[in-house]
Amino acid sequence: MRLNECGLAKLVTMAKAGEISPLDVASHVVAAVEARERDLRVFLDFDKDELLQTARSLTDSGDYRRTPLCGMPVMIKDNICVKDKPISCGSRILTGYKSPYDATVVVNLRKNGAIIGGKTNLDEFAMGSSTENSAFGPTRNPWSSEHAPGGSSGGSAAAVAADMAIVSLGSDTGGSIRQPASFCGVVGMKPTYGRVSRYGLVAFASSLDQIGPVTKSVEDSALMLNVMCGEDANDATSLPGAVPDFAANLDNGLKGLTFGVPRDFLEVGMDESVKDNFDKLVTNVQREGARVVDVSMPHAKYAVACYYIIANAEASSNLARFDGVKYGHRTQNDDDIYAMYVRTRDEGFGDEVKRRILLGTYVLSAGYYDAYYLQAQKVRSLVVADFAKAHERCDMVMLPTAPSPAFKLGEKIEDPLLMYLSDVFTIPINLAGLPGVSIPTGLSADRLPFGVQFIGRPLDESTLLQGARAVEKLVDFREKPFA
Amino acid sequence: MKIDARTITHLEKLARIELTAQERERLSEQLDRIVGYVEQLQEVDTTDVSPTSAVTHQAHTQLRADEPRKGLERDAILSQAPDAKDGYFRVPKVIER
């Protein structure tokens, strides 16, 4: 049995029983990375010797059996700080920079017995939906090398899909965990805003950013959340209070759950194949004993427009810190301070980042603030209210994760607006700060995965995961990208 | 056209970004289309709707006690800067003599 193909829950059970060791798992993961990295380009940093060495010392000490994650490796999106490791955010502007500290989520993972593995590829500063905006070249979709893995957490999703990882971390600002998970046929979860500390996550849009897991099953996502969440004095938005056991209700099934389908929002359009896949699933869910109700979300269709104002406004402010003074790259051509700033940023940032900073600057600038930024914040309130109303009638809202299966590399990169629209179904959830999870729900005629996402009430990941797990069982998706 | 060359040049100054003429032409066209798209927000009636800056799911922002505490080590931070000396970040001359 190849251990790298197993999920976290199964490996943890086997490790606790003494059937396998962290070194066994790490060895299989390393073998898969060595076989597939050249084709897929998942990692921006991967230290095979260090991973094996850490796994060996854990195995020798035997202590791993007393920890929740039992010495299993976790791959990390390269916009999350791991102490003494390079962090690029997929950008040239951080060339040479190493994190001087661990992100809180990394501290939590280590405390619970994880081994921190490689750093995965992403769109520059998580801005994109395909990983094509990485300064280091795109990751390939394991299901088809011509196709994008989605983004921005494309490396994290492709790693899990290609069994080069057991689990990985991503970040989700407008769908950046769920959309690539959907494109790669794996599970991707964005917890409620504030569940996971963002200390050590390089900020893109602070009112939307959230860290979450990419996994091979809903159960694995629950296990990851159990060790990732919790209040953190270093992130004022992290939520106080006890963290529930997210795995407690997992097997309670579909009965008693109500799913809401926003038919009006679905009219924004999607591929016919996506619609078929989604509609069939809705019918199945109902047939298996869940209630399905129509809900109305009249403002969700404005979410993309709303998002590209709010997210970019916040980004233009957050990315001001990259000025050639504190981190990474500084231009050689720095005869005065102004020239140093602009040339450093011109050399360091790619096209999409420049576009977004300029757009964010535009909507915040004098004369435009009320028309764009303030209006977007008001429309955001209406999107929040749409969900609140929907959640009065159902336990979770159900939507396709993306309007199409994976698109081809190069297909949308020249048309930013078209690229943005691939996040039409994921963005509203970030605006409302809600938990959402995408699961694979089948394959298209040309063997590309479909995904469906479930959106829960704030802080109610437990019910959300129960529903997602029940549907996962119903779908029983077992396809693999490699024969 | 909302975003013309003059607007872009102004934004570049504000954002400390300098585009080449070629980049400026391409980006102004793209930005203009994006701004055209987000115009649709104007059709939404937001009378009496208050703005949302973040959805925090908690009644109050958590504030820590205003007490000094240990941060990151200065030298660890400075070791990653492009240029540092004597415990400071070093930058090109800011003030003319």
Interface residues (C-beta under 8 A of the other chain):
Chain A: G96 Y97 K98 P100 Y101 T192 Y193 G194 S206 S207 E231 A233 A236 T237 S238 L239 P240 H299 Y302 V304 A305 C306 Y308 I309 S316 A320 D323 G324 V325 K326 Y327 G328 H329 R330 D334 D335 D336 I337 Y338 A339 M340 Y341 V342 R343 R345 D346 F349 D351 K354 R355 I357 L358 L359 T361 Y362 S365 A371 Y372 L374 Q375 A376 Q377 K378 V379 R380 S381 L382 V384 P416 L417 Y420 L431 A432 G433 P458 L459
Chain B: I3 T7 I8 H10 L11 E12 L14 A15 R16 I17 E18 L19 E23 L27 Q30 L31 R33 I34 V35 Y37 V38 E39 Q40 L41 Q42 V44 T46 V49 S50 P51 T52 S53 A54 V55 T56 H57 Q58 T61 Q62 L63 R64 L72 E73 A76 I77 S79 Q80 A81 P82 D83 F89 V91 P92 K93 V94
